[in-house]
Amino acid sequence: MSDDLGQAQHDHWQNVYERSPHMYGSEPSAAARHAAEQFSAGGARTVLELGAGHGRDALWLAEQGFAVQATDFSATAVRQLESAAVERGIDDRVHTHVHDVRRPLAFADASIDGVFAHMLLCMALSTAQIHAVVTEIGRVLRPGGPLVYTVRHSGDAHYGTGISHGDDIYEHGGFAVHFFGRTLVDDLARGWHLEEVHSFTEGELPRRLWRVTMVRR
């Protein structure tokens, strides 16, 4: 992702969260429910959500008993998440970080039991940047820990339309998306155990997504 596109997307998401503080509602996503099952099955206690937004999934995961590290590059969204955690009485289990995933994660090696990223990896990131993010996730995730992520894929109606930024990144209504092909999913799973690639739809278009579950070896 170019610096200009990255700044434009940062500004766009800041404005979105300022205009619509609870745009995704308070109910957890289906992907978060699946992630919680994977985390529980593996005995996870500390989990990391990348791209947590205003926190509907991070807050719900904390309510399930996990200690949650929640990151987002929008300071506005992080403030909303912090306020909601206090209101729901779970701020002792939710720790927030304003973080750009193009930068290294501020966690020690093998210090996280599970990682969740709903629609984060398909933001306006280059293929190289996506690989770097997954490498960082592998660094902080303990062996045997699951990564559950969701992405829009190349079967989506918006793929190949709108403003092209190259590298399978297309922009619609100010939102830039990197649409995944199956080759990218498989490449990211090299060195991991790929457990599942599950197809599903979400939203009104509907958006077509994959939910990927893989485990650090």
N, C-alpha and C positions, 0 to 999 in steps of 0.2 A: 504494500500500500504506500503510495506516495505521501510525503508529509502534508501536502495540500489536501489530499483526499482525507487523510487521517484527521486533520484539524477540522475539516468541514463536517465529518461524521461526529466528532466530539461535540462541536457546537450544535449540530442537529439534535443529538440525543439530550443535551442539556436543555434545549428549548422544549423538546417533547415532554420531558419530566416536569418542567416548570409549568407548562400548560395543562398537563394531565397527570397529576400526582399519583393517581391510582389506576393508570391506564390498563393494566393487566388484571385488575381486581385483586381479591385477597385469597381466592381459592388456589391451592397448589396445582401445578400442571400435572398431567398424566405421566410425563417423563420423570418428574420429581418423585412421584409415588413409586415408580419402577426403581429409581435410584435408591430410595429408602429400603426397598426390599433387598437389593443387592448389598447395600451397606450393612444391614442387619445380619444377613446371611454370613457375611465375612467377619462379623464381630467388630465392626467399625465403631469408633467413639468420636474421633475428630474428623470432620469432613470439610471440604473446601468447595464453595460454589464460585465459579468464574462468571462474570457478567450477571450479577445477581439483580441488577435493576433496583426497583423499590422494595424488593424482598419477599414477594409472595411465596417463593419456594424456600428461600433461606429461613424465613420465619417458621414455616411449617416444619421443616426439617429439625429446627431447634425444639419445636413442640413435641417432636417424636423422641426427644431425649439426646440428640446429637449435639456436640459442641461444634458450632458452625463458624468457619472463617468465610466471610462474604466479601467479594471484591467487585468493583465496577469502576469504569473510568469517568463516570458522571458523579461529581461531588454532590449534585442536587439529589440524585437517586440515593446515594449513600446516606445523606441526611434524612431523607424520608424513611429509609430502612431503619436507621437508628431510633427515630421517633416512634415508629411502629413497634419496635422491640420493647421499648420502655412501656408503651401503652399496654402491651400484652404480657408484661411482666417476665420477659425472657431475655432481657438485655445481658444477663450474666452468662448466657449460652450463645450469644451472637457477637462476634468481633468483626468489625468492618474495616475495609481498607480501600482507599481511592487508588486504583491501580490500572495502568495501561498494559494489556497483555503482551505488547511488543517489548516490554521490559522484563527482566528476571523477577521471579516470585520471591518475596521476602520471607521464605520459610526454609528451615533446615532440611537437609537430605533425609528422605524416608520418614518425615515427621507427620504426614497426613495419611489417614486410613482410607479415604475415599474422595473422589473428585466428581463434581457434577457441573456440566456446562450446557445449558439449554439455549441454543441459537447463538452461542458466542463464537464458535469457530467459523461460522459462515457469515460473520460480519466482513467488513471491507479489509480483509487481510490477504496478503499475497500467499501463494502456495508455500514459499520459503518461510514466511512468518508463521503460518499454521504449523508447519513441521517444528519450528522452534518452540512454539507454545506447547506442543505435545511432548517435546523433549524435556521442557521445564516441568511439566506435570509428572513425567516419569521420574524426574529427579526427586521431587518432594513426596511422591507417593511411596508408601512402603511396599515391599514385595508382597504379592498376593492381593494388593488393594485394587478395587475396581475404579475405572473411569467410565462414566456414562455421559455421552454427549449427544446432542441432536443438531441436525443441519438440514437446510433446504437442499434438494438435490436437482440434478439436471433434468429430471422429469417434471419439474415444476412449471406451471404456465408462464411464469415470468422469465424463465431461463431463455437467454438469447434475445431478449427484448429490452426496451428502455435505453438508457445511456450506458454504453460499454466502456469499462475502464481497463479492459484486457484481463487475462488470467482468469476467465470465467466470472468476473465481477460485473454485475449489472445494477444500475440504479433506477429506482422507481419512487417517485414522490419524496425524494430526499434520502431514502433508505438505500444504502449500497449493500449488496449481498454477494458473497462468493458461493456460487452453486457448486456442490460437490458431485463429482463422478465417482463410480465405484472404485476406479483405480486409485483415487486419492485416499479413500477409506482404507483400502488394502495396504497402501504404502505407509500410512500412519500407524498401522497395526504391526508393522515389522518389529520383531523383538518383544511383542506383547502376545497374550493369548486372546484372540478375537472370539468372543462368545456369541455375539448376535448382531445382526443388522436387520432392524425391524422397520418396515415401512408403515407410515401413518399420515393422516392429514390433520390440519389444524386451521381454524379461522374460516373466513368467509370466501376466500378465493376458490377453492381452499388451497392453502399452502401445502406442498408435498414435501415430506421430511423423512429422514432416516433417524432412528434412535440406535446408536451404536454403544454396545457394552463390550469393553475389553479390560483385561486384567494384567497388571504389571508382573512380569516374571522375576 
